[in-house]
């Protein structure tokens, strides 16, 4: 039938057009998915597309794989934002590193400045470089305790005849066997009121200051003239240090004798200046001489001496050695028992109270003995005789520490403790000066800003 054939041909033409359009749309979607997907899509031919259209199966070609790839694929990154974040992180890290480097550089400069400052102190430089340094021994004590006589005995124990290489003649066998027999000493006399000095003083204050003239010109009494003479001598003490530093390589000990009036040296400004000046140049030890005979007659006298020794220790901060003198008259064993046994000292006080009706003074002495108990535990003590030389030299028979052994131990304590304390004090003083300088600079800056504001208003 011509009519039916024309209709069929029209239908077939329509179906062909529809198929062609479907094929085109599928090809476009496949191309779009291929563009989005990193993997290469499969090619679809016309026969497979016609088969899918005839079975009316939902078109899901590449959809599942695309959805799976979309789910598993990493999210797209904004490269510009990532670069900005990386740059920010890098800049922040650079800032932190620069800040750390600046702080480190600043600390290095501070450390270098502190090292330069400490090297200016002679004792610190000598100890760090390992240079031989003599030990300075300052002998102090109450009037009549035997300081000057002890100085004579100490000088005899150190004297060395350089011409024949032999020790000077002495009757003490311990001196001949002493390890200090080849040690050299250098003596200073700081007592301006003495008429004669039994030991050979290399530096004597009487050569610089006339004690009697000071009394006449300033209308002073004996003690005032002693303090004034010490003050005048302290103004030239830098020259004394210069002489001692020149002889430092040739001597082992520097012995310093002080005035009989202990308060004139230990509690005066000049005494503090001279002791600190010696401690800044040499290992310095303070020797407090105690009259053992007077302590035996009165426990209160012993307590007074110990209080004085304790006050000097905390005032000067120097290592302290207590030398109980005159043991050739009265042995010092009872004094050692008093310091080691509290009950023994209380018994001695009870006997004194019974004999002399001690009263309030005895009660005060009992209380002070408890206070000084800790002080005794770290105290270096020795018994000596300024006349016979007992206890000064190294004795093999007696296990007790001799005078020179105590001095060597105190010198080691000076290096271990005093020098470290000196460094800390110098750092604190340096930090205070820098803080004051920063405060002044800040105040100056505020004043400048204030002046600018006032000028701007005008």
HELIX and SHEET records of a PDB file:
HELIX    1   1 UNK A    2  UNK A   36  1                                  35    
HELIX    2   2 UNK A   46  UNK A   54  1                                   9    
HELIX    3   3 UNK A   63  UNK A   72  1                                  10    
HELIX    4   4 UNK A   79  UNK A  119  1                                  41    
HELIX    5   5 UNK A  122  UNK A  129  1                                   8    
HELIX    6   6 UNK A  147  UNK A  158  1                                  12    
HELIX    7   7 UNK A  173  UNK A  177  1                                   5    
HELIX    8   8 UNK A  205  UNK A  207  5                                   3    
HELIX    9   9 UNK A  211  UNK A  218  1                                   8    
HELIX   10  10 UNK A  222  UNK A  234  1                                  13    
HELIX   11  11 UNK A  237  UNK A  246  1                                  10    
HELIX   12  12 UNK A  262  UNK A  266  1                                   5    
HELIX   13  13 UNK A  269  UNK A  279  1                                  11    
HELIX   14  14 UNK A  292  UNK A  297  1                                   6    
HELIX   15  15 UNK A  299  UNK A  316  1                                  18    
HELIX   16  16 UNK A  333  UNK A  340  1                                   8    
HELIX   17  17 UNK A  342  UNK A  356  1                                  15    
HELIX   18  18 UNK A  360  UNK A  371  1                                  12    
HELIX   19  19 UNK A  373  UNK A  377  1                                   5    
HELIX   20  20 UNK A  403  UNK A  413  1                                  11    
HELIX   21  21 UNK A  414  UNK A  418  3                                   5    
HELIX   22  22 UNK A  419  UNK A  457  1                                  39    
SHEET    1   A 7 UNK A 203  UNK A 204  0                                        
SHEET    2   A 7 UNK A 185  UNK A 189  1                                        
SHEET    3   A 7 UNK A 253  UNK A 257  1                                        
SHEET    4   A 7 UNK A 135  UNK A 141  1                                        
SHEET    5   A 7 UNK A 283  UNK A 291  1                                        
SHEET    6   A 7 UNK A 319  UNK A 325  1                                        
SHEET    7   A 7 UNK A 380  UNK A 383  1                                        
END                                                                             
